[in-house]
Amino acid sequence: MLFDNFLADEEDQFYFMFAFAVRAWISLLFLVFVPFLLLHFGYFFGSHQFLVVGASYLLMGLLDFVHTFGKALKMYRFKRWVDIQNNGPRKYR
């Protein structure tokens, strides 16, 4: 019963937002813990490598956010269009 809402329904129209949140959380945990694991097992993790990993993490997050924002914007515009078709034009601003 504790995990009833843990897994999202794939037929839900906002499933992509759940997937975005899970990917962001897992990648953040990866970024936080992997450098310490590398140090523990004797690998050197220099500032240049940390900069490359941090930049790639930010790029991944940015691309994922833009993708999710694009999907949400399409859904918002479609709902607005349906509202205009059903109720007529209104002032939206």
KAQUIKA-V726074 format. One record per residue. N is the residue number from 1. RES is the residue in one letter. PSI is psi in whole degrees, 0 to 359 (* if undefined). D_FIRST is the distance of its C-alpha to the first C-alpha in Angstrom with 2 decimals. Layout:
N;RES;PSI;D_FIRST / N;RES;PSI;D_FIRST
//
This chain:
1;M;332;0.00 / 2;L;324;3.79 / 3;F;22;5.47 / 4;D;321;5.25 / 5;N;10;8.51 / 6;F;315;9.88 / 7;L;127;11.93 / 8;A;153;14.35 / 9;D;125;15.84 / 10;E;341;19.31 / 11;E;353;20.89 / 12;D;139;20.11 / 13;Q;342;23.46 / 14;F;23;22.29 / 15;Y;326;20.61 / 16;F;331;23.57 / 17;M;323;22.75 / 18;F;316;19.32 / 19;A;321;21.22 / 20;F;316;23.90 / 21;A;319;21.66 / 22;V;316;20.18 / 23;R;319;23.76 / 24;A;318;25.15 / 25;W;315;22.75 / 26;I;318;23.34 / 27;S;327;27.05 / 28;L;317;27.34 / 29;L;321;25.84 / 30;F;316;28.27 / 31;L;327;31.14 / 32;V;318;30.48 / 33;F;334;30.03 / 34;V;319;32.28 / 35;P;322;35.56 / 36;F;326;34.89 / 37;L;320;34.07 / 38;L;317;37.31 / 39;L;322;39.24 / 40;H;322;37.82 / 41;F;12;39.01 / 42;G;9;42.41 / 43;Y;146;42.36 / 44;F;133;44.11 / 45;F;88;42.25 / 46;G;175;45.06 / 47;S;325;45.10 / 48;H;318;45.98 / 49;Q;319;43.01 / 50;F;321;40.70 / 51;L;318;42.27 / 52;V;316;41.77 / 53;V;317;38.09 / 54;G;318;37.53 / 55;A;320;39.45 / 56;S;324;37.55 / 57;Y;315;34.22 / 58;L;321;35.53 / 59;L;318;36.88 / 60;M;314;33.63 / 61;G;319;31.78 / 62;L;314;34.56 / 63;L;320;34.62 / 64;D;319;30.88 / 65;F;317;31.06 / 66;V;319;34.08 / 67;H;314;32.42 / 68;T;319;29.33 / 69;F;320;31.71 / 70;G;317;33.84 / 71;K;316;31.04 / 72;A;322;29.93 / 73;L;320;33.60 / 74;K;316;34.16 / 75;M;319;31.32 / 76;Y;316;32.67 / 77;R;322;36.18 / 78;F;316;35.21 / 79;K;322;33.46 / 80;R;318;36.52 / 81;W;317;38.83 / 82;V;320;37.06 / 83;D;320;37.31 / 84;I;321;41.00 / 85;Q;323;41.57 / 86;N;321;40.03 / 87;N;358;41.25 / 88;G;169;44.26 / 89;P;143;45.02 / 90;R;171;44.11 / 91;K;119;44.73 / 92;Y;355;41.80 / 93;R;*;43.40
//
